[in-house]
Amino acid sequence: MNVTVCRKENFNAAHRLHNPNWTDEQNQNVFGLCNNPNYHGHNYELVVKLTGPVDPETGYVYDMKKLSLLIKAEILDKFDHRNLNLDTEEFKNLNPTAENIAVVIWQRLRPHLAPNLSLSVTLFETDRNFVEYLG
């Protein structure tokens, strides 16, 4: 019997979508307003889902307090109120698209979880634009 547990968090961050190998015109054509050289920000909503068996002793798939603390340490403390391009190692050479941010979040969380748990990350950049990474 597998059950999925979910934790929702929010963080705010600035970024600029830009490919340094392209001309300014090409960057503007592809990324539009998201290529603003002065950056722009989002109020990201993050949903972390763990799927696995229910422990018969605790009744938990995963202790939600532990999940909250893990997300805080690995994601919120690193990315909240940061300029992703300038303030984080992960995005110094990686374009901080919603897709790439979701993958990086998954990569930061995965090593801390038991192998029998499936992990997925859903990242809302806006109310209408979001991505999901299943790993």
C-alpha positions in Angstrom: 0.0 0.0 0.0 1.6 3.2 -1.2 0.4 6.6 -0.1 1.6 10.1 -1.3 2.2 12.8 1.3 2.7 16.4 0.2 4.3 19.5 1.7 3.7 23.0 0.3 6.1 25.8 0.8 6.7 29.3 -0.6 9.8 31.2 -1.4 10.6 34.5 -3.2 13.5 34.8 -5.6 14.7 36.9 -8.5 16.2 35.6 -11.7 17.0 36.4 -15.3 16.6 34.0 -18.2 19.6 34.4 -20.4 21.9 32.3 -22.6 25.4 33.9 -22.7 26.1 32.1 -25.9 23.3 34.0 -27.7 23.1 37.6 -28.9 21.1 40.1 -27.0 18.5 40.0 -29.7 18.2 36.2 -29.6 17.8 36.3 -25.8 15.2 39.0 -26.1 13.3 37.1 -28.8 13.3 33.8 -26.8 12.9 35.0 -23.2 11.2 38.4 -23.6 10.5 40.2 -20.4 12.2 37.4 -18.5 15.5 38.5 -20.0 15.4 41.9 -18.2 19.1 42.7 -17.4 18.0 44.0 -14.0 16.3 40.7 -13.2 12.7 40.1 -12.1 11.1 38.1 -9.3 8.5 35.5 -8.5 6.6 34.3 -5.5 7.3 30.6 -6.0 5.0 27.9 -4.6 6.7 24.6 -4.1 4.9 21.2 -3.6 7.1 18.3 -2.5 5.4 14.9 -2.8 6.8 11.6 -1.3 5.2 8.3 -2.2 5.9 5.1 -0.4 4.6 2.5 2.0 2.9 3.5 5.3 5.1 2.5 8.3 2.9 0.2 10.4 4.5 1.4 13.6 4.1 5.2 13.0 1.3 5.3 10.5 3.5 7.7 8.4 5.0 7.5 5.0 7.4 10.2 6.2 7.3 12.5 9.2 5.9 15.8 7.9 7.9 17.8 10.5 11.1 16.2 9.2 10.0 17.0 5.6 9.4 20.6 6.6 12.8 20.9 8.2 14.5 19.3 5.2 12.8 21.6 2.7 13.8 24.6 4.9 17.4 23.6 5.2 18.0 22.4 1.6 15.7 24.8 -0.3 14.3 27.8 1.5 17.5 28.7 3.4 19.4 28.6 0.0 16.9 30.2 -2.4 14.4 32.4 -0.5 15.0 36.1 -1.0 17.9 35.5 -3.3 18.9 36.4 -6.8 19.2 32.9 -8.3 21.7 33.9 -11.0 24.0 35.8 -8.6 23.6 34.4 -5.1 23.5 30.6 -5.7 26.1 28.2 -6.9 23.5 26.0 -8.7 22.5 28.7 -11.1 25.9 30.4 -11.8 26.1 28.4 -15.1 22.6 27.1 -15.4 19.7 29.1 -16.7 17.2 29.4 -13.8 14.1 28.4 -15.7 11.2 26.9 -13.7 12.2 23.5 -15.2 15.8 23.8 -14.1 14.8 25.1 -10.6 12.5 22.1 -10.1 15.3 19.7 -11.1 17.8 21.3 -8.8 15.3 21.2 -5.9 14.7 17.5 -6.6 18.5 16.9 -6.7 19.0 18.7 -3.4 16.3 16.7 -1.6 16.8 13.2 -3.1 20.0 12.3 -1.2 18.2 12.8 2.2 15.4 10.4 1.5 15.1 6.7 1.7 15.4 4.9 -1.6 12.0 3.3 -1.2 10.3 6.7 -1.4 9.4 8.3 -4.7 10.0 12.0 -4.9 8.3 14.6 -7.1 8.6 18.3 -7.1 6.0 20.7 -8.5 7.1 24.4 -8.8 4.6 27.1 -9.5 6.2 30.2 -11.0 2.8 31.9 -11.3 -0.7 30.8 -10.6 -1.0 29.5 -14.2 2.6 28.4 -15.0 4.1 25.4 -13.2 6.3 22.5 -13.8 6.6 19.0 -12.2 9.8 16.9 -12.0 9.4 13.2 -11.1 13.1 12.2 -11.2 
